Amino acid sequence: MRLRTFAPSHFRTHLRTFAPSHPRTANHRGYTFIELLVVTMILLILASAVMPLAQVASQRQREAELRRALREMRTAIDQFRNAVDQGRIPTTELEPENEGYPPDLETLVEGISAANDASGRKLKFLRRVPIDPMTGSTDWGLRSYQDTPTSTTWGGQNVFDIYTRYNGTAIDGTRYRDW
């Protein structure tokens, strides 16, 4: 009697061709070190292209905030001057040499007594002094009516104009102090 093997010989040959003889087979899928290195390099290149764009976008946003803050305060200064010219603010509340401009920024926030109003109502021109987005503080550069246009120190008589104390240059090439 002949002994039968578990599998016929042609089946054993067939099994050998599908047997794992190389470590990278269907059972061992994954990425090689080179593939991971290539993907990492591509990501680094893309990130290096995006970073300058993000920095420019951030600077543009801060510039827009600076323009808004300067416009808001200059409008408040102009409204104060118009109120003096229209007689809504009594001249007794002002120093003679202030030329109708507010003595400081706090006056725009705290307000000043209205003319011919016995109720004690105050005219206010700002809710608060805006924060300079370039310096992160409320310490603005001030010019009085008596100062020269290029003055870097405040004479202290009144607030005619305002500027940022930041010495940087804008995206368009102008200095922030000149805005």
C-alpha positions in Angstrom: 0.0 0.0 0.0 1.2 3.4 -0.9 1.2 6.3 1.6 -0.5 9.4 0.5 1.1 12.7 1.3 -0.9 15.5 2.7 -0.8 17.5 -0.6 -0.1 16.3 -4.1 3.3 17.3 -5.4 2.0 19.8 -7.9 0.2 21.6 -5.1 3.4 21.8 -3.1 5.1 23.5 -6.0 2.3 25.9 -6.3 2.5 26.7 -2.6 6.2 27.5 -2.9 5.6 30.2 -5.5 3.3 32.1 -3.1 5.3 31.5 0.0 6.9 34.6 1.5 10.5 34.6 0.4 11.0 38.4 0.5 10.3 40.5 3.6 8.2 43.1 1.6 5.1 41.1 0.8 1.4 41.5 1.2 1.8 40.8 4.9 4.5 43.4 5.4 3.1 46.6 3.8 4.4 50.1 4.8 6.6 52.9 3.6 10.3 52.8 3.1 12.6 55.3 4.7 13.3 56.9 1.3 9.5 57.4 0.7 9.1 59.0 4.1 12.1 61.2 3.4 10.7 62.4 0.1 7.3 63.2 1.6 8.9 65.1 4.4 11.0 67.1 2.0 7.9 68.0 -0.1 6.1 69.1 3.1 9.1 71.2 4.1 9.2 72.9 0.7 5.5 73.7 0.9 5.7 75.0 4.4 8.7 77.3 3.5 6.5 78.7 0.7 3.5 79.3 3.0 5.3 80.9 5.9 6.2 84.2 4.2 2.6 84.5 2.9 1.3 84.1 6.5 3.8 86.7 7.8 2.7 89.2 5.1 -1.0 88.5 5.8 -0.3 89.2 9.5 1.5 92.4 8.8 -1.3 93.6 6.5 -3.8 92.9 9.2 -1.8 95.0 11.7 -1.4 97.8 9.2 -5.2 97.8 8.6 -5.7 98.0 12.4 -3.2 100.9 12.6 -4.9 102.8 9.9 -8.3 102.3 11.6 -7.0 103.4 15.0 -5.3 106.5 13.6 -8.5 107.4 11.6 -10.6 106.9 14.7 -8.4 109.2 16.9 -7.9 111.9 14.2 -11.7 111.9 13.7 -12.2 112.4 17.4 -9.6 115.3 17.4 -11.4 116.9 14.5 -14.8 116.5 16.2 -13.4 118.2 19.3 -12.1 121.1 17.2 -15.5 121.4 15.4 -17.3 121.4 18.8 -15.1 124.3 19.9 -15.6 126.2 16.7 -19.4 125.7 17.0 -19.4 126.9 20.6 -20.5 123.5 22.1 -17.5 123.6 24.3 -17.0 126.7 26.4 -13.7 128.5 25.9 -13.4 128.7 29.7 -12.7 124.9 29.7 -9.7 125.4 27.4 -6.3 126.9 27.8 -5.8 130.0 25.7 -2.8 128.6 23.7 -4.5 125.3 22.7 -6.0 126.7 19.5 -9.2 124.7 20.0 -7.6 121.3 20.2 -7.9 118.8 23.1 -5.2 119.1 25.8 -4.5 115.3 25.7 -6.0 112.0 24.6 -7.6 111.4 28.0 -9.8 114.5 27.5 -11.3 112.8 24.4 -12.2 109.8 26.5 -13.3 111.4 29.8 -15.1 114.2 28.0 -15.5 117.9 28.6 -18.4 119.9 29.9 -20.9 121.0 27.3 -21.5 124.8 26.9 -24.8 126.2 28.3 -25.7 122.9 30.0 -26.5 123.0 33.7 -27.0 119.2 33.9 -23.2 118.6 33.9 -23.4 116.5 30.7 -20.0 115.9 29.1 -19.2 115.7 25.5 -17.1 112.5 24.9 -15.3 111.8 21.6 -13.7 108.4 22.2 -14.8 105.3 24.2 -11.2 104.5 24.9 -7.7 105.2 23.6 -7.0 102.5 21.0 -4.0 100.2 21.3 -1.3 100.7 18.8 -1.1 97.3 17.0 2.5 97.8 16.2 3.7 98.5 19.7 0.9 96.8 21.7 0.4 99.8 23.9 -1.6 103.0 24.2 1.5 105.1 24.1 1.1 107.1 20.9 3.3 109.8 19.5 1.6 113.2 19.8 2.1 116.6 18.0 0.7 119.9 19.2 -0.4 122.7 16.9 2.7 124.6 17.8 5.1 121.7 17.0 6.8 121.4 13.6 5.4 118.6 11.3 8.6 116.6 11.7 8.9 116.9 15.4 9.5 113.7 17.4 8.7 115.3 20.8 5.4 116.6 22.0 5.3 120.3 23.0 2.4 119.5 25.5 0.2 122.4 24.6 -2.5 120.3 22.8 -3.1 117.3 20.6 -3.2 118.4 16.9 -2.0 115.1 15.4 -1.1 111.5 16.4 1.3 108.9 15.0 2.7 105.5 16.0 6.0 105.4 17.8 7.0 102.2 15.9 10.0 102.8 13.6 9.3 100.0 11.1 8.5 100.2 7.4 5.2 99.2 5.9 4.7 96.7 3.1 4.4 99.6 0.6 7.7 101.0 1.7 6.5 104.0 3.7 7.4 104.5 7.4 4.6 103.9 9.9 5.5 107.1 11.7 4.6 109.1 8.5 1.0 107.7 8.3 
